[in-house]
Amino acid sequence: MKTEDEKLREIFNMNLEQQQGAIPDFQPMWEEAARGNRNKKQLVWKIAASLVLLIAVGVFALLNRQNEVANSLPIASWNEPTKSLSLQGSEVIVLTKWTSPTDFLLPENNQHTK
């Protein structure tokens, strides 16, 4: 007859044999983790390179814009295009003298028409 100690060893060995099949192999797991790490590093470098490129394009555009402004004509040298027009014998209509065509509809303006 088996002692309790032998029964326990037998049960332990049976369980150990069953569990051996469920333990994953270390090498494939390690390689997959290393591959994932490499992909993350590549993603970080791609993002960093994209940011550097965007900043470089922005700085270039800003410097180009400043050069355009520096090369443009100053406002003091601008002449009004209609300044040379002259109307002989007629009055020039100024926008501030303009009145609304519906001005008569307002009650305070009806007093002038009576």
Residue pairs with C-beta under 8 A, 6 or more apart in sequence:
2 10
103 109
104 110
104 113
